[in-house]
Amino acid sequence: MDFNNNVGRIMHIDLNSCFATIEQQANPILRGKPIVVAAYDSPGGCILAPSTEAKRFGIKTGMRIKDARLLLPNFKVLEPDPDKYRFIHLKFRKLLKKFTNEVVPKSIDEFVLNFENYELVAGDLLGVANEIKKRIKTEIGDYLTVSIGIAPNRFLAKTASNLKKPDGLEEINYKNFLEVYSRLSLVDLNGIDVRNKIRINSVGIKDVVDFYKADLARLRAAFKSVNSYYWHLRLRGWEIDDFEPGRKSFGNSYALPYQTDLRPILQKLCVKTGERLRAGKYLAHGVHLSLSFKDRSYWHQGKSFKKDIFDSRDIYKEATQILNGVGEIKPVHVLAVSVFNLVKKTSSQLDLFSDVIKMERLVKAADSTNKKWGEFVLSPARMFETKLVKDRISFGGVREL
């Protein structure tokens, strides 16, 4: 099978240094300076997003602040402001919808645009991409930059977006794909890590060009699964990744700065988890609790049940029962709760011993109040004397926005 010679109609857009750049957009004093957004501003805090300026000194996502200080002693550390990032994400969605209705948010900072049904513009996606860049500057923020990739499929569009950062615009097509492949290493391909590279190398594939030219028999020897055929298609520009996996769980976690009673914190985590569950219009049939201890040990346990759960109080009740089974609790570093075995809410399942409809209306009213007037305006009394569990945002947690 040859490379797909159809016009590239998939566009991948990546907001460069997302959290850090949004902070620089909001505060001009930070522009042009090395800053990082980190989960916590303590020495052990994990860096979520270094600015472009910080990256030039070798500071990377996932580093601890104390390690980054060895590379650059003086840089400003900001804690996350999730509401700000969600606001910008939604402005991106609104703008991109003006170019095509087929916009898929892959994460807080990545979007896939499909122009397959837009014949008038599909032949000039480079022009469209430049127009998008221009309108981002004028309609969202003049300091924000995006890297854009264009290709026949999602995988290669994402690969193209990574070729030139920041503020890049690249296309992979049937005319230049081999030249692009010759500049890439195997681990530059999204989905190929060091272990995959070793497996691929073991069958005589040394680089991306070899990877493309390898026949299916050799790929099967490396992957020993249907992934061999998937890679055969991806590298030839055929689309196999145009599906969205279903939501599997909702959860929240909190790193404890000092030891305290876990139950009020657990209550807050359950409230936030329940709000997200309901916003996504799901019901849960399982609750999971995990504890990471200061001595680096770990404990976790899940519980499944047949009844529908949507109320945060029910999530807390189940999580508390699980917590009671821990036994001796050592000093805790991270407390996390999640709900799983999700099903889409279609109608209310009546219960012989409770008024489900009344309960749903009560919970909905509380959610609406908190959304309008602020987080935890209505909340369980147990939480009143606890410090706020800070809002955290994952890169991928955007589906229900």
C-alpha positions in Angstrom: 0.0 0.0 0.0 1.5 3.4 -1.0 1.3 6.6 0.8 -2.1 8.2 0.8 -2.0 10.8 -2.0 -5.2 12.5 -1.1 -5.0 16.2 0.0 -4.3 16.6 3.7 -7.5 17.4 5.4 -6.7 16.9 9.1 -5.2 19.8 11.1 -3.7 19.4 14.6 -3.4 22.5 16.7 -1.1 22.6 19.8 -1.1 25.7 22.1 2.6 26.2 22.9 3.6 25.9 26.6 -0.1 26.1 27.4 -0.4 27.0 31.1 2.8 29.2 31.2 1.9 31.1 28.0 -1.7 31.8 29.3 -0.2 33.2 32.5 2.1 35.4 30.4 -0.8 36.5 28.3 -2.7 37.5 31.5 0.2 39.2 33.1 2.5 41.2 30.7 5.2 41.5 33.4 5.9 37.8 33.0 6.4 38.0 29.2 9.8 37.1 27.9 10.9 35.7 31.3 11.5 32.1 32.3 8.6 31.0 34.4 7.0 27.6 35.2 3.5 26.5 36.3 3.9 23.8 38.9 1.5 21.7 40.9 3.0 23.2 44.1 5.6 25.9 44.7 7.6 23.8 47.1 11.0 22.3 46.0 9.4 18.9 45.3 6.6 20.5 43.2 6.2 18.9 39.8 6.5 21.3 36.8 3.4 21.2 34.6 4.4 23.8 32.0 7.6 25.7 31.6 7.5 28.8 29.4 9.3 28.9 26.1 12.0 30.9 27.8 12.5 28.3 30.6 12.7 25.5 28.0 15.8 27.1 26.5 17.6 26.3 29.7 16.6 22.7 29.6 13.7 22.9 32.0 11.0 20.3 31.0 7.6 19.2 32.0 7.7 16.7 34.8 10.8 18.1 36.5 10.9 18.9 40.2 11.4 22.5 41.0 14.6 21.8 43.0 16.1 20.0 39.9 15.1 22.8 37.6 16.8 25.3 40.0 20.1 23.5 39.2 19.7 24.5 35.6 18.4 28.0 36.3 18.5 29.3 39.9 16.1 32.2 39.5 12.8 31.7 37.8 9.3 32.4 38.9 7.0 29.6 40.0 3.2 29.9 39.6 0.6 27.6 40.9 -2.1 26.5 38.4 -5.2 28.6 37.8 -7.5 26.1 36.2 -10.4 28.5 35.6 -8.2 30.7 33.5 -7.0 27.7 31.4 -10.6 26.4 30.9 -11.7 29.9 29.9 -9.0 30.1 27.2 -9.7 26.5 26.1 -13.4 27.4 25.5 -12.4 30.5 23.6 -10.3 28.3 21.3 -13.2 26.0 20.8 -15.5 28.9 19.8 -13.0 30.3 17.4 -12.1 27.0 15.7 -15.8 26.1 15.2 -15.9 29.1 12.8 -13.7 27.2 10.4 -15.2 23.7 10.7 -17.9 22.0 12.8 -15.7 19.0 13.2 -13.5 20.1 16.1 -12.3 17.5 18.6 -10.5 18.8 21.8 -7.9 16.2 22.4 -6.7 17.9 25.6 -6.7 21.3 27.3 -4.1 22.5 24.8 -4.7 20.3 21.6 -7.4 20.3 19.0 -8.0 18.2 15.9 -9.9 19.8 13.0 -11.3 17.7 10.2 -11.9 19.5 6.8 -12.9 16.4 4.9 -16.4 17.8 4.1 -15.1 21.3 3.3 -14.1 21.0 -0.3 -13.7 24.8 -0.8 -11.0 25.2 1.8 -9.5 21.7 2.0 -7.2 22.5 -0.9 -5.6 25.5 1.0 -5.3 24.4 4.6 -2.0 26.3 4.8 -3.9 29.5 4.2 -6.6 28.4 6.7 -3.9 27.7 9.3 -2.3 31.1 8.9 -5.8 32.7 9.2 -6.3 30.7 12.5 -3.0 31.9 13.8 -3.9 35.5 13.0 -7.3 35.4 14.6 -5.9 33.7 17.7 -3.7 36.8 18.1 -6.6 39.3 17.6 -9.5 37.4 19.2 -7.9 35.4 22.1 -4.5 36.7 23.0 -1.6 38.5 21.3 1.0 36.5 23.2 -0.4 33.1 22.5 1.2 31.0 19.8 0.2 27.6 18.4 2.0 25.0 16.4 -0.1 23.6 13.6 0.3 20.3 11.6 -1.5 19.3 8.4 -1.7 15.8 7.1 -4.0 13.1 5.6 -4.5 11.5 9.1 -4.5 12.5 12.8 -1.3 10.8 13.6 0.8 12.5 11.0 -1.0 15.9 11.7 0.2 15.7 15.3 3.7 14.6 14.1 3.8 17.6 11.8 2.7 20.0 14.6 5.8 18.9 16.6 8.3 19.5 13.8 8.8 23.2 14.5 8.0 24.7 17.9 7.0 27.2 19.0 4.7 28.9 16.5 5.2 26.3 13.8 3.2 25.4 10.7 4.2 22.2 8.8 2.5 19.8 6.4 3.2 16.1 5.8 2.0 14.9 2.4 2.7 12.4 -0.3 5.4 14.7 -1.8 7.5 15.2 1.3 6.8 12.4 3.8 10.1 10.5 3.1 12.1 13.7 3.6 10.3 14.3 6.9 10.7 10.7 8.1 14.5 11.0 7.4 14.7 13.8 10.0 12.8 11.9 12.7 14.0 9.3 15.2 11.7 6.4 16.2 10.9 8.0 19.6 9.8 11.2 17.9 6.7 9.3 16.8 3.8 9.6 19.2 3.2 6.2 20.8 6.7 4.9 20.4 8.7 4.9 23.6 12.1 3.4 24.4 10.7 -0.1 24.9 8.9 0.0 21.6 12.1 1.3 20.0 14.1 -1.7 21.3 11.4 -4.1 20.0 11.5 -2.5 16.6 15.3 -2.4 16.4 15.3 -6.1 17.2 13.8 -6.9 13.8 16.3 -4.7 11.9 14.3 -1.5 11.8 16.7 1.3 12.7 14.9 4.5 11.8 11.5 5.9 10.7 12.2 5.4 7.0 13.0 1.7 7.7 9.8 1.6 9.8 7.8 2.9 6.8 9.4 0.5 4.3 9.1 -2.6 6.5 6.7 -5.2 5.3 3.9 -6.5 7.5 5.7 -9.7 8.4 8.6 -7.8 9.9 6.2 -5.5 11.8 4.3 -8.5 13.1 7.5 -9.9 14.4 8.2 -6.7 16.3 4.7 -6.0 17.8 3.1 -9.5 17.8 -0.3 -7.8 17.7 -2.7 -6.0 15.4 -0.6 -2.8 16.2 1.7 -4.0 13.4 -1.1 -3.3 10.9 -2.1 -0.1 12.5 1.5 1.3 12.2 1.6 0.1 8.6 -1.5 2.3 7.9 -0.5 5.3 10.0 2.8 5.8 8.4 1.1 5.7 5.0 -1.3 8.4 5.8 -4.4 6.3 6.3 -6.8 7.2 9.1 -7.3 4.7 11.9 -7.4 7.0 14.9 -10.6 8.8 14.3 -12.4 7.5 17.3 -12.9 8.9 20.8 -12.5 6.4 23.7 -15.3 6.4 26.2 -14.9 8.0 29.6 -13.8 5.3 32.1 -13.6 7.2 35.4 -13.7 10.5 37.2 -11.5 11.3 40.1 -9.6 13.9 42.2 -6.5 13.8 44.3 -4.8 16.0 46.9 -1.2 16.1 48.2 -1.2 16.7 51.9 1.3 19.4 53.0 1.0 18.2 56.6 -0.8 15.4 58.4 -4.4 16.0 59.3 -7.8 14.3 59.5 -8.3 12.6 56.1 -12.1 12.6 56.2 -12.9 16.3 55.6 -10.4 16.3 52.7 -11.9 13.1 51.4 -15.3 14.7 51.6 -14.1 17.6 49.4 -12.6 15.3 46.9 -15.9 13.4 46.7 -17.8 16.6 46.2 -15.6 17.6 43.3 -15.7 14.1 41.8 -19.5 14.0 42.1 -19.9 17.4 40.3 -17.7 16.2 37.4 -19.7 13.0 37.2 -23.0 14.8 37.0 -21.7 17.4 34.6 -20.7 14.6 32.2 -24.2 13.0 32.6 -22.9 9.8 34.0 -23.8 7.4 36.8 -21.2 5.3 38.6 -21.2 1.7 39.8 -17.9 1.7 41.6 -15.7 3.8 43.9 -11.9 3.5 44.3 -9.7 5.0 47.0 -5.9 5.2 47.0 -3.3 6.4 49.5 0.3 7.2 48.7 2.3 7.3 51.9 5.3 9.5 52.8 7.5 6.4 53.0 6.7 5.8 49.3 4.5 2.8 49.9 1.0 2.6 48.4 -2.4 1.3 49.2 -5.6 1.2 47.1 -8.9 -0.6 47.0 -12.0 -0.4 44.8 -15.6 -1.4 45.4 -18.2 -2.3 42.8 -22.0 -2.3 43.2 -25.1 -2.6 41.2 -26.9 0.5 42.4 -26.5 3.9 40.5 -24.5 6.5 42.2 -24.6 10.2 41.3 -24.8 12.0 44.7 -21.4 13.2 46.2 -22.7 12.1 49.6 -23.1 8.5 48.4 -19.6 8.6 46.9 -18.2 9.8 50.2 -20.2 7.1 52.1 -18.6 4.3 49.9 -15.2 5.9 50.1 -15.3 6.2 53.9 -16.2 2.5 54.2 -13.1 1.7 52.0 -11.0 4.0 54.1 -12.1 2.2 57.3 -10.4 -1.0 55.9 -7.0 0.5 55.6 -6.0 -0.4 59.2 -3.0 1.6 60.5 -2.7 4.8 58.4 0.9 6.0 58.1 1.7 9.6 57.2 -0.1 10.2 53.9 1.4 12.0 50.9 -1.4 11.8 48.4 -5.1 11.0 48.9 -7.1 10.1 45.8 -10.7 9.1 45.1 -12.4 8.1 41.8 -15.6 6.6 40.5 -15.6 3.9 37.8 -17.9 1.5 35.9 -19.6 4.4 34.3 -22.9 4.4 32.4 -24.5 7.3 30.6 -27.5 8.7 32.4 -30.6 8.2 30.3 -33.4 8.1 32.9 -33.9 7.8 36.6 -33.9 4.3 38.1 -36.6 4.4 40.8 -35.8 3.0 44.2 -38.4 1.4 46.5 -36.9 3.0 49.6 -35.9 6.5 48.4 -37.2 9.3 46.3 -34.6 9.4 43.5 -36.3 12.1 41.5 -36.4 14.4 44.5 -32.8 13.7 45.3 -31.7 14.4 41.7 -33.5 17.8 41.8 -31.9 18.7 45.1 -28.4 17.8 43.9 -29.0 19.7 40.6 -30.1 22.8 42.6 -26.9 22.6 44.7 -24.7 22.3 41.6 -26.4 25.2 39.9 -25.9 27.4 43.0 -22.2 26.5 43.3 -21.7 27.1 39.6 -23.3 30.6 39.8 -22.0 31.8 43.2 -18.7 29.9 43.6 -17.2 26.5 44.5 -18.4 25.1 47.8 -20.9 27.8 48.5 -23.2 24.9 49.3 -21.2 22.1 50.9 -21.4 19.5 53.6 -20.9 20.9 57.2 -17.9 18.4 57.7 -15.9 20.5 55.3 -16.3 23.9 57.0 -13.2 23.8 59.1 -10.9 22.4 56.4 -8.7 24.3 54.0 -9.8 24.5 50.4 -8.7 21.5 48.3 -7.2 23.4 45.3 -8.8 22.9 42.0 -6.5 20.9 39.7 -6.8 20.3 36.0 -5.4 17.5 33.9 -4.4 18.0 30.4 -7.0 15.6 29.1 -9.9 16.5 31.4 -11.8 18.7 29.0 -14.6 16.6 27.6 -17.3 17.9 29.9 -16.4 21.6 29.6 
